[in-house]
Amino acid sequence: MTMSIVAVFLFWPLAIPAIINASKVNPALQRGDYAGAQAAAAESRKWSKWALIVGIAWYVITLVCCLLGGLAGIMGSDTSTSSY
């Protein structure tokens, strides 16, 4: 469940199915459905992993674009003094 909650902060559209599946684990265990609990945990882990991968990739791409845009702005600016 913890990984699913962390994934919400990185990429929530994929983290929602992870939380739904994680919430199915304890009731399945209480019913004695160990296979169902394992299946729900595996699904939760899968969705959480994808949310983490996509979220981290998104932040890295955004950071790189911001840095490149800032560098382009610095390199393209004319710092020489000229009279009009």
C-alpha positions as CSV (number, residue, x, y, z in Angstrom):
1,M,0.0,0.0,0.0
2,T,2.9,2.4,0.8
3,M,4.3,2.2,-2.7
4,S,0.8,2.9,-4.2
5,I,0.5,6.0,-2.0
6,V,3.9,7.3,-3.0
7,A,3.0,6.6,-6.7
8,V,0.0,9.0,-6.3
9,F,2.4,11.9,-6.0
10,L,4.3,11.0,-9.1
11,F,1.6,9.9,-11.6
12,W,-1.8,9.5,-10.2
13,P,-3.7,8.1,-13.2
14,L,-1.7,4.8,-12.9
15,A,-1.6,4.9,-9.1
16,I,-5.4,4.8,-8.6
17,P,-5.7,1.1,-9.9
18,A,-2.7,0.3,-7.6
19,I,-4.5,1.7,-4.5
20,I,-7.7,-0.1,-5.5
21,N,-5.9,-3.4,-5.8
22,A,-3.9,-2.8,-2.6
23,S,-7.1,-2.3,-0.7
24,K,-8.3,-5.7,-1.8
25,V,-5.4,-7.6,-0.2
26,N,-6.4,-7.5,3.5
27,P,-10.1,-8.4,3.0
28,A,-9.0,-11.4,0.8
29,L,-6.6,-12.5,3.5
30,Q,-9.3,-12.2,6.2
31,R,-11.6,-14.4,4.0
32,G,-8.7,-16.9,3.7
33,D,-8.4,-16.3,-0.1
34,Y,-4.6,-16.3,-0.2
35,A,-4.5,-16.7,-4.0
36,G,-6.7,-13.7,-4.4
37,A,-4.6,-11.7,-2.0
38,Q,-1.5,-12.6,-3.9
39,A,-3.1,-11.7,-7.2
40,A,-4.3,-8.3,-5.9
41,A,-0.9,-7.6,-4.4
42,A,0.8,-8.5,-7.7
43,E,-1.6,-6.2,-9.6
44,S,-1.0,-3.4,-7.1
45,R,2.8,-3.8,-7.4
46,K,2.5,-3.7,-11.2
47,W,0.5,-0.5,-11.3
48,S,2.6,1.1,-8.7
49,K,5.8,0.3,-10.6
50,W,4.4,1.7,-13.8
51,A,3.2,4.9,-12.0
52,L,6.7,5.3,-10.5
53,I,8.5,4.8,-13.8
54,V,6.2,7.1,-15.7
55,G,6.3,9.8,-13.0
56,I,10.0,9.8,-12.5
57,A,10.5,9.8,-16.3
58,W,8.1,12.8,-16.6
59,Y,10.0,14.7,-13.9
60,V,13.3,14.0,-15.5
61,I,12.1,15.1,-19.0
62,T,10.6,18.2,-17.5
63,L,13.8,19.0,-15.7
64,V,15.9,18.5,-18.8
65,C,13.6,20.6,-20.9
66,C,13.7,23.4,-18.4
67,L,17.5,23.3,-18.1
68,L,17.9,23.2,-21.9
69,G,15.5,26.1,-22.3
70,G,17.3,28.1,-19.7
71,L,20.6,27.4,-21.3
72,A,19.2,28.4,-24.7
73,G,17.9,31.6,-23.2
74,I,21.3,32.4,-21.7
75,M,23.3,31.5,-24.9
76,G,20.9,33.4,-27.1
77,S,20.8,36.5,-25.1
78,D,22.8,39.4,-26.5
79,T,24.9,40.8,-23.6
80,S,26.8,43.3,-25.8
81,T,26.0,47.0,-25.4
82,S,24.9,48.6,-28.5
83,S,23.4,52.0,-29.1
84,Y,20.2,52.4,-31.0
